[in-house]
Amino acid sequence: MRNEKKTPMYGEVKSVERLTPTMIRVVLHNGELSNFAGTDATDAYINARFIPAHSPVQVPFGPHDLDGVLPEHRPRPRRFTIRRWDSERQELTIDFVAHGDVGFAGAWAQRTRPGDRLQFEGPGGSYRPSRDVDWHLFVGDESAFPAIAASIEALPPDAIAKALVVVDGPEDKLELDAQADVSVTWLYRNSSATPEMLLPGAVAAAEFPDGTFDVFVHGEAGEVRAVRKHLLIERGVEDSTASISPYWRRTFTDEAWREVKRGWMAEQSQDAA
């Protein structure tokens, strides 16, 4: 399920909606979405190319269109989870976390308008809730919520799921359209003196239902690492059967995180060795 389609394509912005103070939903349609092939992965993603403000580059573009373009005006690659793909309407929904003018993807989402274009490759993906377990555990933050929501909404009515999600405050809670029996615990950074400990602490204190379960843990690197260590050592989770990965790292830009991520992952792999 990890295979990723590498042919670039683009979609046009159909609508932009602010879901919460920090989450913006962008729906793409038209363009080349007739060539888009969905995937069964509920953590499906695209590799998008976000054009900085005031850049002369226009979508669609190829490698030769970037000749002579200044580095600060070149499209920036970012991976984003697909919140929903409607194959009948050929509409692709992406939810963006946006904090002011920090970064490129969130800044693009805040200024984009219907008719704008976004170029990307994909989809890729590797996770879908197992049918061979008694219940499902989902842990993450805003960056992981699109995948968590898509996964929970894919569960059948007789499934059981437990989710722990950290966001800034109550105004950042998002609704789920779930058929399954789902328990969601919301944790609020703005109400904690040690927000980086909220998620690991909540997972450690949580009562797990009886039976077998699968695991999906994604979000901030330090929090994901602490949760992973607890699950492997204290809860007996098998690393090879769990979907656990950091999306970002506190105090690091995307570029800085990319530079150290490989080493970080190597160190993390030894935490429960």
Secondary structure as UniProt FT lines:
FT   STRAND          9..20
FT   TURN            21..22
FT   STRAND          23..29
FT   TURN            31..32
FT   HELIX           33..35
FT   TURN            42..43
FT   STRAND          45..50
FT   TURN            53..54
FT   HELIX           63..66
FT   TURN            67..68
FT   HELIX           71..73
FT   STRAND          76..86
FT   TURN            87..90
FT   STRAND          91..97
FT   TURN            100..101
FT   HELIX           105..111
FT   TURN            114..115
FT   STRAND          117..124
FT   STRAND          135..141
FT   TURN            142..144
FT   HELIX           145..153
FT   TURN            157..158
FT   STRAND          160..167
FT   HELIX           170..172
FT   STRAND          181..188
FT   HELIX           189..191
FT   HELIX           195..197
FT   HELIX           198..205
FT   STRAND          213..220
FT   HELIX           221..234
FT   HELIX           239..241
FT   STRAND          243..248
FT   TURN            250..251
FT   HELIX           254..268
FT   TURN            269..272
//
